[in-house]
Amino acid sequence: MLKLLRSTLALLALVTAFVLPAHTEAQTKPVRFRVIALAEPGQGLHQGFVDAAMAWLEKTGAAEGFAVDYIRTTDPINDAYLAEHKVFIQLNYPPYRWTPTAEAAFKKAMERGTIGWIGFHHASLLGKFDGFEMSPFFHEFMGNISFKSYIPDFATGTVRVEDADHPVMRDLPRTFAIENDEWYTYDQSPRPSVHVIANVDEDSYTPARTVKMGDHPVIWTNTHYKARNVYFQFGHHGELLQNPNVEKLFHNAIDWAGGK
């Protein structure tokens, strides 16, 4: 029995010597900056994307030196809170239901360029929803668009890069597929009001779909604001981050929005 115990302890020591140092180093790398991740809890299919994105953020942050503060409402947001962070990631939260204080602080930060912003999917859910009026600021910030329709039964589509030189597109192919997403449509293209980085080829939808808008930007930035900001229309399910191109986009966006 004693011999077995000694053998077990020796094996554990050997395993520890090879495994723990790398893990410990990853977890204790100095925090260079803090990131806000805003997402509503319990949003059905969308929760899978939030869970996957949070796991990815925690892993990436531990390895690269940023910490993530996960908030589920805009209640904590004010000037002081935003000032403590370098990047604001709107993972799954619409442009309504913001507190007046939060919206005013965010607008000021975008105008002054004091924090970078990355928005996914729900950030362009613009219109009258759940009894809330559309925010004039978010309407303008997102390109003067209003939500019109979407593909509820999903489709895989080919994204076509328009600005391959943008830092968010670093090391990305000129076209790549996004699998099984909802593909929002709007009352008009945001193109006249924003800088379009990529669009979706609606003729590539698999299966073919009839919900289309013609000129269909899906990645863009509003260059009228000093803050570095980028919007990704996709972000519906957890499998999305298994796509290496999406993972690269997310990584590039954090680097760029964070000032790198």
Buried (B, 14 or more C-beta within 10 A) or exposed (E): EEEEEEEEEEEEEEEEEEEEEEEEEEEEBEEEBBBBBBBBEEBEEBBBBBEBBBEBBBEBBBEBEBBBEBBBBBEBBBEEBBEEBBBBBBBBBBBBBBBEBBBBBBBEBBEEEBBBBBBBBBBBBBBEBEEEEBBEBBBBBBBBBBBBBBBEEBBBBBBBBBBEEBBBBBEBEEEBEBBBBBBBBBEBBBBEBBBBBBBBEBEBBEEEBEBBBEEBBBBBBBEBBEBBBBBBBBBBBBEBBEBEBBBBBBBBBBBBBBEE
